[in-house]
Amino acid sequence: MNQWEVVIGIETHAQLATVSKIFSGASTAFGAEPNTQACAVDLALPGVLPVLNRKAVDCAIRFGLSIGAEVAPKSVFARKNYFYPDLPKGYQISQMDLPVVVGGSLTLQVGSGDKTYEKVVRLTRAHLEEDAGKSLHEDFHGKSGIDLNRAGTPLLEIVSEPDMRSSDEAVAYAKALHGLVRWIGICDGNMQEGSFRCDANVSVRPKGQAEFGTRREIKNLNSFRFLKEAIDYEVHWQINEIEEGRRIQQATVLFDPDTGETRTMRTKEDAHDYRYFPDPDLLPLMIGADWIERVKGELPELPGQKRERFTNILGLSAYDAATLTASQEIAAYFEAAVAVAGQGNAKLCANWVMVDLAARLNKEGKDIADSPVSAQQLGGLILRIADNTISNNIAKKVFEALWNGEGATADEVIDKQGLKQITDSGAIEALVDEVLAANAANVAEFKAGKEKAFNALVGQVMKAAKGKANPQQVNDLLKKKLAG
């Protein structure tokens, strides 16, 4: 395995957040009865003509601007010809030679904690196209049915360069892209409903070889877990095939989550097999500077800009900043907490959002938007940790009470439950003296060089104080007394 290098590129289909389809006025709403949202244009009835949806173009421009790409002043729609039951026209309207978005890049954080590193993945292009219908194979008494509700749904196909070298990098890229399209409001990112689907092009080559190996494309991966599992299986399969003396054939494959294996669907077609040519029913798409400027003015602060602000102004690490900008909801919650707790406590806010809050949300299957503890409540709690009103341990009790609705604010919970930290040095010294007098054996062990005995003494003081003594003051006073 060590002598092989993995090469991965990803093609992503993001369903654009439009009310109607890309070339017709039919609805794009999910979940309707089969074939109730397919109009004459979607059905390719004789005499109908496509009309481009301006909102879909707005979405493409927003994406191009957000990745630092060129938004083409002129792009062309083409017919991609193939025959399949769910494709009424016998061709798909897409873009080939002149796509609407060219180039750009996505910066992502790979790994976690100390093992995090930054990766820049270049994008080749993003182009507009229509979705096909869907073949249904269940509940048809051994026959298949066709649902054309999805036919004509607007897609932005986003194509990366083959810059990724592991399944971890591929997943980090897919998550960053998923977060971005949701952030800028062009796609709801619902993978279960097919709004965000990834195809992974995977090949292997001997380390040091410049030429790429033969790639196989894993189609329609609709979860990050499946993306990782499919790539890992495919990599091991390809390496084994080559080491056994067999050649890899370019192909399209499907991943079976039940077996954890990929299987060949068809040998891979190349672009010429689709006989692309410009669609005679659609004029070239011309995008002027004023159109681009209008869309640029509507963009929110982008994740990269927010990450930079979090690191440069709030002093967060690159990993923390990346985690807190994974979605607009997380970023907004964090910033609202900091607004209450103060910029000086930004790191403490980050820790609580990423660890304590995230763990509780995950345990209960809640999104951050549904958190019982509001950002303002958490910010108030962090203020009381920062000013030594409560310790971190007591703060967890206060958080639990807020989560369960046992108080409107941290201050209210602290007062109601008598959780205020003991910081009076005289009171703490009295507790320390009592513990030292009652635990002569631990004192002797500490003086004999056993560090664990010191921790035992700290524990006894905290127990006597019912957890409310300031831990730092306890440590300092114990060390002073034991050194005397």
C-alpha positions as CSV (number, residue, x, y, z in Angstrom):
1,M,0.0,0.0,0.0
2,N,2.8,2.4,0.9
3,Q,4.2,2.3,-2.6
4,W,0.9,3.4,-4.2
5,E,-0.5,6.9,-4.5
6,V,-4.3,7.4,-4.6
7,V,-5.7,10.1,-7.0
8,I,-9.3,11.3,-6.5
9,G,-11.4,13.8,-8.2
10,I,-15.0,14.5,-7.3
11,E,-18.0,15.5,-9.5
12,T,-20.9,16.9,-7.4
13,H,-24.5,17.5,-8.5
14,A,-26.1,20.3,-6.4
15,Q,-29.8,20.8,-6.9
16,L,-30.3,24.5,-7.1
17,A,-32.8,26.2,-4.7
18,T,-35.3,27.4,-7.3
19,V,-39.1,27.2,-7.1
20,S,-39.4,26.0,-10.7
21,K,-37.3,23.9,-13.1
22,I,-34.4,25.2,-15.2
23,F,-36.3,25.3,-18.5
24,S,-39.9,25.2,-17.5
25,G,-42.3,26.5,-14.9
26,A,-43.0,23.2,-13.2
27,S,-42.5,22.9,-9.5
28,T,-39.3,21.4,-8.0
29,A,-40.9,20.6,-4.6
30,F,-39.9,17.2,-3.2
31,G,-42.3,14.4,-2.3
32,A,-45.1,14.9,-4.8
33,E,-47.0,12.0,-6.3
34,P,-45.1,10.5,-9.3
35,N,-45.5,12.5,-12.6
36,T,-47.6,15.3,-11.1
37,Q,-44.8,17.9,-11.5
38,A,-43.8,17.2,-15.1
39,C,-45.2,19.7,-17.6
40,A,-45.2,19.6,-21.4
41,V,-41.6,20.9,-21.6
42,D,-40.3,18.2,-19.1
43,L,-42.2,15.5,-21.1
44,A,-40.6,16.7,-24.4
45,L,-44.0,16.9,-26.1
46,P,-43.8,18.1,-29.8
47,G,-43.5,21.9,-30.3
48,V,-42.4,22.9,-26.8
49,L,-39.3,25.1,-26.2
50,P,-37.1,25.6,-23.2
51,V,-36.9,28.9,-21.4
52,L,-33.9,29.5,-19.1
53,N,-34.6,30.1,-15.3
54,R,-32.8,33.3,-14.4
55,K,-32.7,32.3,-10.7
56,A,-30.6,29.2,-11.6
57,V,-28.1,31.5,-13.3
58,D,-28.0,33.7,-10.2
59,C,-27.1,30.6,-8.2
60,A,-24.3,29.7,-10.6
61,I,-22.8,33.2,-10.3
62,R,-23.0,33.1,-6.5
63,F,-21.1,29.9,-6.5
64,G,-18.5,31.1,-9.0
65,L,-17.9,34.3,-6.9
66,S,-17.6,32.3,-3.7
67,I,-14.8,30.1,-4.9
68,G,-12.8,32.8,-6.7
69,A,-13.6,31.5,-10.1
70,E,-14.2,33.2,-13.4
71,V,-17.9,33.7,-14.3
72,A,-17.9,33.3,-18.0
73,P,-19.3,36.3,-19.9
74,K,-20.5,33.8,-22.5
75,S,-21.5,30.2,-21.9
76,V,-23.4,27.8,-24.1
77,F,-25.9,25.0,-23.5
78,A,-25.4,21.7,-25.3
79,R,-27.3,18.6,-25.9
80,K,-25.8,15.5,-24.3
81,N,-27.2,12.6,-26.2
82,Y,-28.0,9.2,-24.7
83,F,-31.0,7.0,-24.5
84,Y,-32.6,5.9,-21.2
85,P,-36.2,5.4,-20.1
86,D,-36.2,8.4,-17.7
87,L,-34.8,10.8,-20.3
88,P,-37.9,11.8,-22.4
89,K,-36.0,13.9,-25.0
90,G,-33.3,11.4,-25.7
91,Y,-30.8,14.0,-24.6
92,Q,-30.0,16.1,-21.5
93,I,-29.5,19.8,-21.8
94,S,-26.1,20.6,-20.2
95,Q,-22.9,22.6,-20.9
96,M,-19.7,21.2,-22.4
97,D,-17.1,23.4,-24.1
98,L,-18.2,26.8,-22.5
99,P,-19.4,26.3,-18.9
100,V,-20.7,29.2,-16.8
101,V,-18.0,28.9,-14.1
102,V,-14.4,28.2,-14.8
103,G,-11.6,27.5,-12.2
104,G,-11.6,28.5,-8.6
105,S,-10.6,26.6,-5.5
106,L,-11.8,25.4,-2.1
107,T,-9.6,25.5,1.0
108,L,-10.4,22.9,3.6
109,Q,-9.1,21.5,6.9
110,V,-8.3,17.8,6.9
111,G,-8.1,15.8,10.1
112,S,-8.6,17.0,13.7
113,G,-6.7,18.4,16.6
114,D,-2.9,18.4,16.3
115,K,-3.1,16.3,13.1
116,T,-5.1,19.0,11.2
117,Y,-3.6,20.3,7.9
118,E,-4.9,22.7,5.3
119,K,-5.6,21.5,1.8
120,V,-6.4,23.5,-1.3
121,V,-8.5,21.7,-3.9
122,R,-8.7,23.3,-7.4
123,L,-12.0,23.3,-9.2
124,T,-12.1,22.7,-13.0
125,R,-15.5,24.1,-13.7
126,A,-19.2,24.3,-12.7
127,H,-21.9,24.1,-15.2
128,L,-25.7,24.3,-15.4
129,E,-27.8,21.3,-16.5
130,E,-31.1,19.6,-16.1
131,D,-31.7,16.5,-14.1
132,A,-33.2,13.3,-15.6
133,G,-36.3,11.5,-14.2
134,K,-36.1,8.5,-12.0
135,S,-36.7,4.8,-12.6
136,L,-38.7,3.0,-9.9
137,H,-38.4,-0.7,-9.4
138,E,-40.4,-1.4,-6.3
139,D,-44.1,-2.3,-6.0
140,F,-44.6,-2.7,-9.7
141,H,-45.2,-6.5,-9.9
142,G,-41.9,-7.3,-11.5
143,K,-42.0,-4.2,-13.8
144,S,-40.3,-0.8,-13.6
145,G,-42.0,2.6,-13.5
146,I,-40.8,6.0,-14.5
147,D,-41.3,9.2,-12.4
148,L,-40.5,12.4,-14.4
149,N,-41.0,14.8,-11.5
150,R,-37.2,15.3,-11.3
151,A,-36.9,15.8,-15.1
152,G,-35.7,19.3,-15.7
153,T,-34.8,20.0,-12.1
154,P,-31.9,22.6,-12.1
155,L,-28.5,21.2,-11.2
156,L,-25.0,22.8,-10.9
157,E,-22.4,20.1,-11.6
158,I,-19.2,21.0,-9.8
159,V,-16.1,19.3,-11.0
160,S,-12.8,19.2,-9.0
161,E,-9.3,18.6,-10.3
162,P,-7.9,15.2,-9.2
163,D,-6.1,16.9,-6.3
164,M,-7.2,14.6,-3.4
165,R,-4.9,11.8,-2.2
166,S,-7.0,10.0,0.4
167,S,-10.6,9.2,1.3
168,D,-10.2,11.6,4.3
169,E,-9.3,14.5,1.9
170,A,-12.3,13.5,-0.3
171,V,-14.7,13.6,2.6
172,A,-13.3,16.9,3.9
173,Y,-13.7,18.4,0.4
174,A,-17.3,17.1,0.1
175,K,-18.2,18.5,3.5
176,A,-16.6,21.8,2.7
177,L,-18.5,22.0,-0.6
178,H,-21.7,20.9,1.1
179,G,-21.3,23.6,3.7
180,L,-20.5,26.3,1.1
181,V,-23.6,25.7,-1.2
182,R,-25.8,25.8,1.9
183,W,-24.0,28.9,3.2
184,I,-24.6,30.9,0.1
185,G,-28.2,29.7,-0.2
186,I,-28.0,27.9,-3.6
187,C,-28.8,24.3,-2.4
188,D,-30.5,22.9,0.7
189,G,-27.9,20.1,0.8
190,N,-30.4,17.4,1.7
191,M,-28.5,14.3,0.7
192,Q,-31.3,11.9,1.6
193,E,-33.6,13.7,-1.0
194,G,-30.8,13.7,-3.6
195,S,-30.2,17.4,-3.5
196,F,-26.4,16.9,-3.1
197,R,-24.8,13.8,-4.8
198,C,-21.2,13.0,-5.3
199,D,-19.4,10.9,-7.9
200,A,-15.9,9.9,-7.0
201,N,-13.3,9.3,-9.8
202,V,-10.6,7.0,-8.2
203,S,-7.3,5.7,-9.6
204,V,-4.0,4.6,-8.2
205,R,-0.5,4.9,-9.5
206,P,3.0,4.0,-8.2
207,K,4.4,6.7,-6.0
208,G,6.6,9.1,-8.1
209,Q,4.8,8.3,-11.3
210,A,3.5,11.5,-13.1
211,E,1.0,9.7,-15.3
212,F,-2.4,9.0,-13.8
213,G,-3.7,5.5,-13.6
214,T,-7.0,4.3,-15.1
215,R,-9.9,5.8,-13.2
216,R,-13.2,4.3,-12.2
217,E,-16.1,6.5,-11.3
218,I,-18.2,5.6,-8.3
219,K,-21.7,7.1,-8.9
220,N,-24.4,8.7,-6.7
221,L,-22.8,8.6,-3.3
222,N,-25.4,10.3,-1.0
223,S,-23.6,10.3,2.4
224,F,-20.2,11.2,3.6
225,R,-19.8,7.8,5.2
226,F,-20.6,6.0,2.0
227,L,-18.2,8.3,0.1
228,K,-15.3,7.2,2.5
229,E,-16.2,3.5,2.5
230,A,-16.6,3.4,-1.3
231,I,-13.3,5.1,-2.0
232,D,-11.4,2.9,0.6
233,Y,-12.8,-0.3,-0.9
234,E,-12.2,0.8,-4.5
235,V,-8.6,1.8,-3.7
236,H,-7.8,-1.6,-2.2
237,W,-9.6,-3.4,-5.0
238,Q,-7.6,-1.5,-7.7
239,I,-4.3,-2.1,-6.0
240,N,-5.0,-5.8,-5.6
241,E,-6.0,-6.1,-9.3
242,I,-2.8,-4.4,-10.4
243,E,-0.6,-6.5,-8.1
244,E,-2.3,-9.7,-9.3
245,G,-1.3,-8.7,-12.9
246,R,-4.7,-7.6,-14.1
247,R,-5.4,-4.3,-15.9
248,I,-7.9,-1.7,-14.6
249,Q,-10.6,-0.9,-17.2
250,Q,-12.2,2.5,-17.1
251,A,-15.8,2.0,-15.8
252,T,-18.7,3.4,-14.0
253,V,-19.3,1.5,-10.7
254,L,-22.0,1.6,-8.0
255,F,-21.3,1.2,-4.2
256,D,-23.4,-1.3,-2.3
257,P,-23.7,-0.1,1.4
258,D,-24.9,-3.5,2.5
259,T,-21.8,-5.3,1.3
260,G,-19.4,-2.4,1.4
261,E,-18.3,-3.2,-2.1
262,T,-18.3,-1.5,-5.5
263,R,-19.6,-3.3,-8.6
264,T,-19.3,-2.4,-12.3
265,M,-22.4,-0.9,-13.9
266,R,-21.0,-0.1,-17.3
267,T,-17.8,0.5,-19.1
268,K,-17.1,4.3,-19.0
269,E,-18.2,6.5,-21.9
270,D,-16.0,9.4,-23.0
271,A,-17.4,12.9,-24.0
272,H,-17.4,12.0,-27.7
273,D,-19.8,9.1,-27.0
274,Y,-22.4,11.6,-26.0
275,R,-22.2,13.5,-29.3
276,Y,-22.4,16.9,-27.6
277,F,-23.5,19.8,-29.8
278,P,-24.9,23.3,-29.0
279,D,-28.6,23.3,-28.3
280,P,-30.3,25.1,-31.2
281,D,-33.3,26.1,-29.0
282,L,-31.2,28.1,-26.5
283,L,-29.3,31.2,-27.2
284,P,-25.8,31.6,-25.6
285,L,-26.0,32.8,-22.0
286,M,-24.5,36.3,-21.8
287,I,-23.6,37.5,-18.3
288,G,-22.6,41.2,-18.0
289,A,-20.5,42.9,-15.3
290,D,-23.6,44.6,-13.9
291,W,-25.3,41.2,-13.3
292,I,-22.2,39.9,-11.6
293,E,-21.9,43.0,-9.4
294,R,-25.6,42.7,-8.4
295,V,-25.1,39.1,-7.3
296,K,-21.8,39.9,-5.5
297,G,-23.7,42.6,-3.5
298,E,-26.1,40.0,-2.3
299,L,-23.5,37.5,-1.0
300,P,-23.1,37.0,2.8
301,E,-19.7,37.0,4.5
302,L,-18.2,33.8,3.1
303,P,-16.8,30.9,5.3
304,G,-13.2,31.7,4.3
305,Q,-13.6,35.4,5.3
306,K,-15.3,34.4,8.5
307,R,-12.5,31.9,9.3
308,E,-9.9,34.6,8.7
309,R,-11.7,37.0,11.1
310,F,-12.0,34.3,13.7
311,T,-8.3,33.5,13.6
312,N,-7.0,37.1,13.2
313,I,-9.3,39.0,15.5
314,L,-10.6,36.4,17.9
315,G,-7.4,34.4,18.2
316,L,-8.8,31.0,17.4
317,S,-6.8,28.2,15.9
318,A,-7.4,27.3,12.2
319,Y,-9.1,24.0,13.3
320,D,-11.5,25.8,15.7
321,A,-12.3,28.5,13.0
322,A,-13.0,25.8,10.4
323,T,-15.2,23.8,12.8
324,L,-17.2,26.9,13.8
325,T,-17.8,27.9,10.1
326,A,-19.0,24.4,9.0
327,S,-22.4,26.0,8.7
328,Q,-24.0,29.4,9.0
329,E,-26.1,28.2,12.0
330,I,-23.0,27.1,14.0
331,A,-21.2,30.3,13.1
332,A,-24.1,32.5,14.0
333,Y,-24.6,30.7,17.4
334,F,-20.9,31.1,18.3
335,E,-20.9,34.8,17.4
336,A,-24.0,35.5,19.4
337,A,-22.4,33.8,22.4
338,V,-19.3,35.9,22.0
339,A,-21.4,39.0,21.8
340,V,-22.5,38.3,25.3
341,A,-19.3,36.8,26.8
342,G,-16.9,39.3,25.1
343,Q,-14.2,38.8,22.6
344,G,-11.7,38.1,25.3
345,N,-13.6,34.9,26.1
346,A,-13.9,33.8,22.4
347,K,-11.7,30.7,23.0
348,L,-13.8,29.6,26.0
349,C,-17.0,30.1,23.9
350,A,-15.4,28.0,21.1
351,N,-14.6,25.2,23.4
352,W,-18.1,25.1,24.9
353,V,-19.8,25.2,21.5
354,M,-17.6,22.6,19.9
355,V,-17.4,20.2,22.9
356,D,-20.1,20.4,25.5
357,L,-22.9,21.8,23.4
358,A,-22.0,19.7,20.3
359,A,-21.9,16.5,22.5
360,R,-25.3,17.1,24.0
361,L,-26.8,18.0,20.6
362,N,-25.4,14.9,19.1
363,K,-26.6,12.7,22.0
364,E,-30.2,14.0,21.6
365,G,-30.1,14.1,17.8
366,K,-30.8,17.9,17.7
367,D,-29.5,20.6,15.3
368,I,-27.9,23.7,16.8
369,A,-31.0,25.7,15.7
370,D,-33.1,23.6,18.1
371,S,-30.7,23.9,21.1
372,P,-32.6,24.3,24.4
373,V,-29.7,26.4,25.5
374,S,-29.6,29.7,23.5
375,A,-26.4,31.4,22.5
376,Q,-27.2,34.3,24.9
377,Q,-27.7,31.8,27.8
378,L,-24.4,30.1,26.9
379,G,-22.6,33.5,26.7
380,G,-23.9,34.4,30.1
381,L,-22.7,31.1,31.5
382,I,-19.2,31.7,30.1
383,L,-19.1,35.2,31.6
384,R,-19.5,33.6,35.1
385,I,-16.7,31.1,34.4
386,A,-14.5,33.9,33.2
387,D,-15.1,36.1,36.3
388,N,-14.6,33.1,38.7
389,T,-18.2,33.2,39.9
390,I,-18.3,29.4,39.1
391,S,-15.7,26.8,38.2
392,N,-15.8,24.8,35.0
393,N,-17.2,21.8,36.9
394,I,-20.0,23.8,38.4
395,A,-20.6,25.3,34.9
396,K,-21.5,21.9,33.7
397,K,-24.2,21.7,36.3
398,V,-25.5,25.1,35.3
399,F,-25.5,24.1,31.6
400,E,-27.5,21.0,32.5
401,A,-30.1,23.1,34.4
402,L,-30.4,25.5,31.5
403,W,-30.8,22.6,29.1
404,N,-33.6,21.3,31.2
405,G,-35.3,24.7,31.4
406,E,-34.7,25.1,35.2
407,G,-33.7,28.8,34.8
408,A,-33.9,31.6,32.3
409,T,-30.2,32.6,32.8
410,A,-27.0,31.2,34.3
411,D,-27.2,33.8,37.0
412,E,-30.7,32.7,38.0
413,V,-29.6,29.0,38.2
414,I,-26.4,29.9,40.2
415,D,-28.5,31.9,42.7
416,K,-31.3,29.4,43.0
417,Q,-29.0,26.4,43.5
418,G,-26.4,28.2,45.6
419,L,-23.6,27.4,43.2
420,K,-21.4,30.5,43.6
421,Q,-17.8,29.6,43.8
422,I,-15.9,30.2,47.1
423,T,-13.1,32.6,46.4
424,D,-12.6,34.0,50.0
425,S,-9.0,33.0,50.8
426,G,-9.7,32.8,54.5
427,A,-12.6,30.3,54.0
428,I,-10.5,28.2,51.6
429,E,-7.5,28.2,54.0
430,A,-9.7,27.0,56.8
431,L,-10.9,24.1,54.6
432,V,-7.3,23.3,53.6
433,D,-6.2,23.2,57.3
434,E,-9.0,20.9,58.2
435,V,-8.2,18.5,55.4
436,L,-4.4,18.5,56.2
437,A,-5.2,17.7,59.8
438,A,-7.5,14.9,59.0
439,N,-5.3,13.3,56.3
440,A,-1.8,12.9,57.9
441,A,-1.2,9.8,55.8
442,N,-1.6,11.6,52.5
443,V,0.6,14.4,53.7
444,A,3.3,11.9,54.6
445,E,3.0,10.2,51.2
446,F,3.3,13.5,49.4
447,K,6.4,14.5,51.4
448,A,7.8,11.1,50.5
449,G,7.5,12.0,46.8
450,K,4.2,10.5,45.8
451,E,2.5,13.1,43.6
452,K,-0.8,11.2,43.6
453,A,-1.2,12.1,47.2
454,F,-1.4,15.8,46.4
455,N,-4.3,15.1,44.0
456,A,-6.1,13.2,46.8
457,L,-5.7,16.1,49.1
458,V,-7.1,18.5,46.4
459,G,-10.1,16.2,46.0
460,Q,-10.7,16.2,49.8
461,V,-10.7,20.0,49.9
462,M,-13.1,20.2,46.9
463,K,-15.4,17.6,48.6
464,A,-15.4,19.6,51.8
465,A,-16.3,22.7,49.8
466,K,-19.0,20.8,47.9
467,G,-17.2,21.5,44.6
468,K,-17.5,25.3,45.1
469,A,-14.0,26.3,46.1
470,N,-11.8,27.9,43.5
471,P,-9.5,25.1,42.2
472,Q,-6.5,27.3,41.6
473,Q,-6.7,28.8,45.0
474,V,-7.0,25.4,46.6
475,N,-3.9,24.2,44.6
476,D,-1.9,27.2,45.5
477,L,-2.7,27.1,49.2
478,L,-2.1,23.4,49.5
479,K,1.3,23.7,47.9
480,K,2.2,26.6,50.2
481,K,1.1,24.7,53.3
482,L,2.9,21.5,52.3
483,A,6.1,23.3,51.5
484,G,6.1,25.0,54.9
